[in-house]
C-alpha cells in the first residue's frame, strides 16, 4: 500500500500544485481564530469575498437570475 506522500509524488506537476494549494488552504483554515461576534463573522466573510474577487475576478449573475425568474429553478 502506497503512502500519501508516494501518491502525491506520483502526480504530474499541475496536480501537485493543486494539492499544495489545497493543503495551504486547510492549514490556513486551522490557523484562523474562532469567531467571537457577529461583527467578526461579517468581517471574515468580507475578507474572503475580497480575496476571491482578486483571485478569480467578478462574474455576471444576470443570466442566472433571469433563468431563475423564467423557470423557477
C-alpha positions in Angstrom: 0.0 0.0 0.0 1.4 3.4 -1.0 1.7 6.2 1.4 0.1 9.6 0.9 3.4 11.2 0.1 4.1 8.4 -2.5 0.8 9.1 -4.2 1.4 12.9 -4.2 5.0 12.3 -5.6 3.5 10.3 -8.5 1.2 13.2 -9.6 2.1 15.4 -12.6 3.3 18.9 -11.7 -0.1 20.6 -12.2 -1.8 18.2 -9.9 0.9 18.6 -7.3 0.3 22.3 -7.4 -3.4 21.8 -6.8 -2.6 19.5 -3.8 -0.2 22.1 -2.4 -2.8 24.8 -2.7 -5.5 22.7 -1.0 -3.1 21.8 1.8 -2.2 25.5 2.2 -5.9 26.4 2.4 -6.6 23.7 5.0 -3.6 24.9 7.1 -4.8 28.5 6.9 -8.3 27.5 8.0 -6.9 25.8 11.0 -4.8 28.8 11.9 -7.8 31.1 11.9 -9.1 32.3 15.3 -12.6 31.3 16.3 -15.3 33.9 15.5 -16.3 35.6 18.7 -19.0 38.0 17.4 -21.3 38.8 14.5 -19.1 41.7 13.5 -16.1 39.3 13.3 -18.1 36.9 11.2 -19.1 39.7 8.8 -15.5 41.0 8.6 -14.3 37.5 7.8 -16.9 37.0 5.1 -16.0 40.3 3.5 -12.2 39.5 3.6 -12.9 36.1 1.9 -15.1 37.8 -0.7 -12.4 40.4 -1.5 -9.8 37.6 -1.7 -11.9 35.6 -4.1 -12.6 38.7 -6.2 -8.9 39.3 -6.5 -8.0 35.6 -7.3 -10.9 34.8 -9.7 -12.4 38.1 -10.8 -16.0 39.0 -10.8 -18.8 37.2 -12.6 -22.1 38.3 -14.1 -25.1 36.8 -12.3 -27.7 38.4 -14.6 -28.1 35.3 -16.8 -28.6 33.1 -13.7 -31.1 35.4 -12.2 -33.0 35.7 -15.5 -33.1 31.9 -15.8 -34.3 31.5 -12.2 -37.1 34.0 -12.8 -38.2 32.3 -16.0 -38.0 28.7 -14.9 -38.2 28.9 -11.1 -35.1 26.7 -10.8 
